[in-house]
């Protein structure tokens, strides 16, 4: 069990791409999480139209709370799925590819910025790390300078320790 490793590469449409050295892999779809953002952004824009940028009311608070609950639910379900998968496949180490401050000053177009920045991947990473500790699975965060090369790096890391 200690030698079995799961490498995780976070993304947008594929929220998590997970590859192990036990010959199995899986993807956690990010489209549902991504689709919840346009609804929220439209509602906020509609309510704030013609009002000061710092405007806030009970309706904004209610839709923000709803979105926050949805995102928390998405994070918890994805993290629990990863943990159950690791337990079932006797994974002893999780390697999570991560770019520190990856969302700062991002410029990939207005629509993509909104989708990417509002996806709670950092919270998902933290939840997986928290659950890993509870289940006795080692959690390793590795730096990724280029997210497009993440799968290659995770694969290389798995090969190096396998």
WOCOR-V133205 format. One record per pair of residues at least 12 apart in sequence whose ideal C-beta (glycine too) atoms are under 7 Angstrom apart, sorted by the first residue. I is the first residue (numbers start at 1). J is the second residue. If there is no record, write none. Layout:
i = [I I]
j = [J J]
This chain:
i = [1 1 2 3 4 4 4 4 4 4 4 5 5 5 5 5 5 5 6 6 6 6 6 7 7 7 7 7 8 8 8 8 9 9 9 9 10 10 11 12 12 12 12 12 13 13 14 14 14 15 15 15 15 15 16 16 17 18 19 19 19 20 20 21 21 22 24 26 28 28 30 33 33 34 34 36 36 37 37 37 40 40 41 43 44 47 47 71 75 75 75 75 76 78 79 79 79 79 82 83 83 86 87 91 92 92 93 93 93 94 94 94 94 94 95 95 95 95 96 96 96 96 97 97 97 97 97 98 98 98 98 99 99 103 103 142]
j = [90 92 92 92 20 21 22 89 90 91 92 20 21 91 93 95 158 161 18 20 86 91 94 19 95 154 157 158 94 95 96 97 97 150 151 154 97 121 30 30 34 115 116 119 30 31 27 29 30 28 29 30 33 78 28 78 151 82 154 155 158 89 91 158 162 89 89 85 78 81 119 74 119 115 119 67 70 114 115 118 63 67 114 63 60 59 60 120 120 123 124 127 127 124 124 127 128 131 128 131 135 137 135 137 137 138 137 138 140 128 132 137 139 140 140 142 154 157 125 128 139 141 142 144 150 153 154 125 141 142 144 144 147 116 117 157]
